[in-house]
Structure formats: C-alpha cells, structure tokens
Amino acid sequence: MELRHLRYFTAVVECKGYREASRRLHIAQPSISQAVSDLEDELGLKLFSRTGRNARLRPEGEIFYADAVRILQLSETAVLTAKRAAQGKVGRLSIGFIGSATLSFLPDLIRRYKLEYPHVKLVLHDLYPVEMDKACDRGEIDVAITRALSPERRKNRQSRVLLRDPLVAVLPRSRELKSKKIRLADLADERFILFHRKGAPGVFDTIVGACRSQGFSPRVENEPNSMQTILSLVEAEEGVAIVPASTSNLRSNGVQFVRLVPDNLYLDLIAVWPIGEPSAVLRTFLDFLSANADAIRAKAELALSSIARIKS
C-alpha cells in the first residue's frame, strides 16, 4: 500500500466519483480506478458499492476513509516537521551559561529566540566555566556561553566573541572618591575579593595579570563563588573587587562601581561549541546570535554607561 493509493481513494470519496477526482488530481481516470482496485485487492474487501458511474462507500469503506484521512494528515505533518528540523526550527538545544551572562543580555536573548523558534526545546544549565568545559566534553551541552578558553581547549572548540565586558572596580559606598574613575595601581594596597579561581580560572588569572601589569600583586583575602557574595563582602568593607561591568546590574546600595583607567581591560564573553559540522538547531542558534550581535553589545554598553550615574 502506497500513500498515493490513499490519496486517490480519499479524493474519490470527497469528490463523490472518479470523474471529479480525476479533475482535482489531474490524473487520468483509469489510473485512479486501477489504484483503488489495487487497494481493494490488497485489503481483501470492497470499499465502494458501484452502481453505473456512481461509487458509494460501503460501511467498511467509511471506517477505512476516516483512518486514511488521518494517515495522510500525519504524513503531511511528518514531512513538515522534517523540513523544519532541517531548517533548525524543531528540536532540542542544550545551552550552558555562566551566571554573569544572565546579568546582561541572556534573558532578553532567550525570550526573543523562543518567540522566533517556539518548537525548539531549550534546556538551560547555569554552570561555572570549568564545569561547562567538562559538560561540553561529555556532550551534555550543545553550546556554552562562557569566558575565554585556555589554549589547550581551543584545539577542539570553535568560538565566537559575543561581547567585550569591561572590568570595573567595586568599592564600599563609604569610600569617598575625588573622581568617577580610578587607576588600577591606586588599589595596590587594598585587600581584594575575587571570584574563586577553581570555578573560573580565566577570570581570576585575567584580573591578577592586570594587577601585575600595573606593578603589584593583589592581596586576595576572599574567593567567593558568586558575584552577589562579592558585592556583599565589599559592602561589609572586607576589601575591594574587580568585576565585569555587567555585574552592576545586580546593584547593591552599599557599594559603588567605578570605571578603571586605562579602560582597556575586558573579559570577553564568548559562545563555544565543538569543532565539526553543527546540528541544524545549533546552526540556527548561531545564526540567531549573529543577527542579534548589535543588541548584545548594546546591553554591555548600557551597563557601562550606567556606572557613571550610580551614586557613590
């Protein structure tokens, strides 16, 4: 039994005869008659009671017609779903992300992606960079939104920079400042609170390296595992911190965010995925990221510009 047999049969039923079915399908009437006859032979029963040129459905034909319509509808749905899958519009996408990504562009990005691709099932994982790297190796996530890769990890990963997140200083609100900007070297004698190195070695090493380039090694007193805790410890006057500008979205009444000079220190936020041909869903997501590149950068610029307006 082929789908064309069902198409010809249902057309005869709906057109109430072979002649009209022939006109609708643009198929010669003898071909339709032969297909229906072959279908009846395969089923071992008669679907129509024929009287002259008329063909009336028998009771068993009515039951078969209802199922044939459902089968044809399912076949059309299957074709459409397969085409959507090939276009990356249907499927499952597992995304790993670091917490700071949620402070800038990720919520709006995910909301817009789901509006554009409602049939893609998103699975989101909040992970430290080190955890995300292992999840990529195990194939548990399709794409990671994380910080810069170590040289050894670049060998089996593809990546794309989403935004350059400037580094800023966080000081207690009680600290009086003469300017809305501060030199990193001016913090040489301070106690530092840095995001723990075990979870995000790239972040930790970038900040420590920046301090050393200014002639000092930071005295690290605490290594919390969340940006919110870093702000809380700075508010408690346990030290100062260097964080991505997007962290200012957390806002804490007891701290002030201060731009650094020179303002050439960044922590890149990147999309990372395995080397090789990406799946259709992943390829579509990467295209979506490219199409929204300006909006992503605008979010980062907004966070940085707002720092100057935060009361100290």
Disulfide bonds with the S-S distance in Angstrom:
none
